[in-house]
């Protein structure tokens, strides 16, 4: 992971909240992400960075702290959104299964 304490919180309530979480909590949340969400976030970050295939290119990326924070924030928000949609999909499937059971009575 990255060191949240090095980033200036300023008026960012999400960053302030994250800084107040224990490393165990952050690790637990990170482990709860499905492989599908990880794959989508990884692909999104690769697209943002413009990652080229490693066997053919030696890619080095240089940026400043603010741009890196923006990239990390974007990846976090994408992951959060995808996790919420994944939860919604599971709820929809559960409700559809319940509706099918009710119709069978």
C-alpha positions as MATLAB code, in Angstrom:
seq = 'XXXXXXXXXXXXXXXXXXXXXXXXXXXXXXXXXXXXXXXXXXXXXXXXXXXXXXXXXXXXXXXXXXXXXXXXXXXXXXXXXXXXXXXXXXXXXXXXXXXXXXXXX';
ca = [
       0.000    0.000    0.000;
       1.128    3.633    0.167;
       1.854    5.938    3.105;
      -1.253    8.050    3.659;
       0.503   10.222    6.220;
       2.727   11.723    3.528;
      -0.282   13.156    1.674;
      -1.657   16.540    2.815;
      -5.316   16.091    3.832;
      -6.301   19.729    3.386;
     -10.068   19.867    2.855;
     -10.299   16.235    1.772;
     -12.582   14.429    4.261;
     -11.988   11.031    2.612;
      -8.235   11.304    3.048;
      -8.710   12.458    6.647;
     -10.969    9.461    7.279;
      -8.477    7.059    5.686;
      -5.630    8.475    7.782;
      -7.633    7.725   10.933;
      -8.098    4.038   10.047;
      -5.817    1.363   11.395;
      -3.567   -0.524    8.959;
      -5.486   -3.690    9.877;
      -8.794   -2.109    8.830;
      -7.376   -0.927    5.513;
      -5.875   -4.356    4.877;
      -9.168   -6.073    5.698;
     -11.079   -3.818    3.295;
      -8.500   -4.412    0.559;
      -8.811   -8.196    0.994;
     -12.608   -8.018    0.626;
     -12.353   -6.862   -2.991;
     -13.287   -9.498   -5.538;
     -10.859  -10.563   -8.276;
     -13.230   -9.049  -10.851;
     -13.064   -5.600   -9.231;
      -9.275   -5.865   -8.886;
      -8.987   -6.708  -12.577;
     -11.129   -3.749  -13.655;
      -9.265   -1.297  -11.396;
      -5.917   -2.660  -12.588;
      -6.957   -2.284  -16.221;
      -8.237    1.229  -15.546;
      -4.945    2.308  -13.957;
      -2.978    0.711  -16.799;
      -5.101    2.635  -19.308;
      -4.604    5.886  -17.395;
      -0.844    5.377  -17.233;
      -0.516    3.997  -20.742;
       1.265    0.806  -19.779;
       3.011   -0.893  -22.668;
       3.827   -4.635  -22.770;
       6.883   -5.240  -20.563;
       8.659   -7.729  -22.865;
       8.905   -5.122  -25.605;
       9.219   -1.815  -23.741;
      11.088   -0.466  -20.739;
       8.532    2.000  -19.389;
       9.396    4.632  -16.796;
       6.804    7.077  -15.547;
       7.664   10.294  -13.787;
       5.101   12.485  -12.087;
       4.704   14.832   -9.177;
       3.018   14.138   -5.852;
      -0.247   15.887   -6.795;
      -0.714   13.940  -10.027;
       0.099   10.655   -8.299;
      -2.421   11.482   -5.558;
      -4.993   12.180   -8.276;
      -4.286    8.839   -9.926;
      -4.557    6.991   -6.612;
      -7.756    8.855   -5.778;
      -9.221    7.943   -9.148;
      -8.332    4.285   -8.653;
      -9.877    4.331   -5.173;
     -13.099    5.911   -6.404;
     -13.293    3.458   -9.288;
     -12.831    0.575   -6.866;
     -15.437    1.987   -4.499;
     -17.942    2.455   -7.322;
     -17.340   -1.029   -8.691;
     -17.668   -2.594   -5.240;
     -20.980   -0.813   -4.718;
     -22.223   -2.006   -8.121;
     -21.067   -5.540   -7.326;
     -23.030   -5.418   -4.063;
     -26.073   -4.103   -5.927;
     -25.778   -6.897   -8.512;
     -25.677   -9.502   -5.737;
     -28.703   -7.911   -4.063;
     -30.611   -7.826   -7.350;
     -29.812  -11.490   -7.932;
     -30.923  -12.391   -4.410;
     -34.175  -10.481   -4.798;
     -34.807  -12.038   -8.209;
     -34.247  -15.490   -6.672;
     -36.684  -14.665   -3.868;
     -39.272  -13.422   -6.368;
     -38.925  -16.654   -8.373;
     -39.450  -18.690   -5.207;
     -42.569  -16.664   -4.331;
     -44.013  -17.226   -7.820;
     -43.558  -20.978   -7.448;
     -45.901  -21.142   -4.429;
];
